[in-house]
Amino acid sequence: MGPAVSAGSVALEAVTKRYGSEAVVAGVSLAIPEGEFFTLLGPSGSGKTTTLSMLAGFVVPDEGRVVMGGRDMTRVPPRGRGLGMVFQNYAIFPHLNVAENVAFPLTVRGAPKPEVTARVAEALAMVKLTGFEARYARQLSGGQQQRVALARAIVAHPKVVLMDEPLGALDKNLRYHMQVEIKEIQRRLGMTVIYVTHDQEEALTMSDRIAIMDRGRIAQLGPPREVYEKPDDSFVAAFLGEANLLRARRDGEVVRGPGGAVLATSAGTPPGGEALLFVRPEKVSVAAGLAEVLPNHLPGRVLHASFLGNIVRYAVEAGDGATVLCDAANGAGAVLHQPGDAVTLSWRAEDSRLLAG
Ligand SMILES: Nc1ncnc2c1ncn2[C@@H]1O[C@H](COP(=O)(O)OP(=O)(O)OP(=O)(O)O)[C@@H](O)[C@H]1O
């Protein structure tokens, strides 16, 4: 006997999908343990939906295997996979009321009526739609319709739920509420959720791990904080939030940045002399005046100051035409620098990384 395989585990093994000669998913391998909230994040066209569709069974890979709960599912049709699904355009049925919509996955397989009634009530309670049983889609807000879709996805207690931009059509506040609700339901039921989004904040707040996709491949995979703070390359750094990527070069033992300033970094050793120094805007502090030039101190001049409420974002010219973005918290007693002011930028070595140029 091999090791026990949890029913909710999901794996892709070297999966490739081509349309014509183009591989839109190119040799992707993933192993997702049961109960994980796993997100595929990436720009438009990077292969997220195609990857999810291969998990769902709507698309059959040209190469590789799809494995669920230890079973090869590569050629099993969607119905046979026992998954819950919430897709942005997988709308609820207009001719069925809320209770009938939610009951659908159970009624198609002929579940006994008392069980259907009990499960529908339970699922509607979870998405906070008790009392809405008799309504139709046209009598529901966008957020309520998405909740119905969510209730329908979980009603049969699937081990794995796939979600493709389920909150894409909702406004910001509603989106936030639904994010919290989805997370809560996922934890409560111990479901594996595989989630597709191109919204970086959503990915960061909801996920246990994120795979960042770039042109059909996984550029980086890890917990939110790791991919945000320790990007492996400039694509990941720039895609996930704001990033300063300053031209830098190795000069013997030291790294020099804009204006020849000596910069210490914690990690990253690209082979060549040319490199990019990565540091997030919120890790850069801005002080008035010109300080002594030490490692990780750059003299500069404020180009713009954008007041965003809780933070002030500065664009600072820092020599050799480099512009550095710095986010300063608008906390108690915060001093606002003005365009034209001479300032000194600084950050901790461990908050910066040297990436391939
Ligand atoms: N049926 C198809 N025939 C041909 N090309 C396709 C087909 N489906 C997807 N593609 C192409 O595959 C690439 C990946 O598409 P996919 O929908 O997986 O990307 P995505 O990352 O989900 O993008 P988005 O965020 O825009 O939904 C795109 O270039 C797309 O045009």
The ligand as an SDF file (V2000), in Angstrom:
LIG
                    3D

 31 33  0  0  0  0  0  0  0  0999 V2000
  -10.3090   27.6230  -27.8530 N   0  0  0  0  0  0  0  0  0  0  0  0
   -9.2200   28.3480  -28.1120 C   0  0  0  0  0  0  0  0  0  0  0  0
   -8.6940   28.4170  -29.3470 N   0  0  0  0  0  0  0  0  0  0  0  0
   -7.5880   29.1130  -29.6120 C   0  0  0  0  0  0  0  0  0  0  0  0
   -6.9130   29.8360  -28.6870 N   0  0  0  0  0  0  0  0  0  0  0  0
   -7.3920   29.8240  -27.4390 C   0  0  0  0  0  0  0  0  0  0  0  0
   -8.5570   29.0820  -27.0740 C   0  0  0  0  0  0  0  0  0  0  0  0
   -8.7710   29.2620  -25.7530 N   0  0  0  0  0  0  0  0  0  0  0  0
   -7.7970   30.0730  -25.3200 C   0  0  0  0  0  0  0  0  0  0  0  0
   -6.9560   30.4340  -26.3120 N   0  0  0  0  0  0  0  0  0  0  0  0
   -5.7550   31.2890  -26.1950 C   0  0  0  0  0  0  0  0  0  0  0  0
   -4.9650   30.7720  -25.1670 O   0  0  0  0  0  0  0  0  0  0  0  0
   -4.3330   31.8220  -24.4380 C   0  0  0  0  0  0  0  0  0  0  0  0
   -4.6260   31.6450  -22.9650 C   0  0  0  0  0  0  0  0  0  0  0  0
   -6.0000   31.8880  -22.7220 O   0  0  0  0  0  0  0  0  0  0  0  0
   -6.6440   31.7840  -21.2820 P   0  0  0  0  0  0  0  0  0  0  0  0
   -8.0940   32.0670  -21.4100 O   0  0  0  0  0  0  0  0  0  0  0  0
   -6.2300   30.5230  -20.6430 O   0  0  0  0  0  0  0  0  0  0  0  0
   -5.9130   32.9930  -20.5540 O   0  0  0  0  0  0  0  0  0  0  0  0
   -6.2640   33.6980  -19.1770 P   0  0  0  0  0  0  0  0  0  0  0  0
   -4.9610   33.8270  -18.4640 O   0  0  0  0  0  0  0  0  0  0  0  0
   -7.3570   32.9990  -18.4920 O   0  0  0  0  0  0  0  0  0  0  0  0
   -6.7220   35.1420  -19.6670 O   0  0  0  0  0  0  0  0  0  0  0  0
   -7.9420   36.1040  -19.1430 P   0  0  0  0  0  0  0  0  0  0  0  0
   -7.4750   36.6620  -17.8490 O   0  0  0  0  0  0  0  0  0  0  0  0
   -8.0020   37.1340  -20.2260 O   0  0  0  0  0  0  0  0  0  0  0  0
   -9.1560   35.2380  -19.0470 O   0  0  0  0  0  0  0  0  0  0  0  0
   -4.8410   33.1150  -25.0260 C   0  0  0  0  0  0  0  0  0  0  0  0
   -3.8710   33.6240  -25.9030 O   0  0  0  0  0  0  0  0  0  0  0  0
   -6.0820   32.6900  -25.7660 C   0  0  0  0  0  0  0  0  0  0  0  0
   -6.3140   33.5260  -26.8630 O   0  0  0  0  0  0  0  0  0  0  0  0
  1  2  1  0
  2  3  1  0
  2  7  2  0
  3  4  2  0
  4  5  1  0
  5  6  2  0
  6  7  1  0
  6 10  1  0
  7  8  1  0
  8  9  2  0
  9 10  1  0
 10 11  1  0
 11 12  1  0
 11 30  1  0
 12 13  1  0
 13 14  1  0
 13 28  1  0
 14 15  1  0
 15 16  1  0
 16 17  2  0
 16 18  1  0
 16 19  1  0
 19 20  1  0
 20 21  2  0
 20 22  1  0
 20 23  1  0
 23 24  1  0
 24 25  2  0
 24 26  1  0
 24 27  1  0
 28 29  1  0
 28 30  1  0
 30 31  1  0
M  END
$$$$
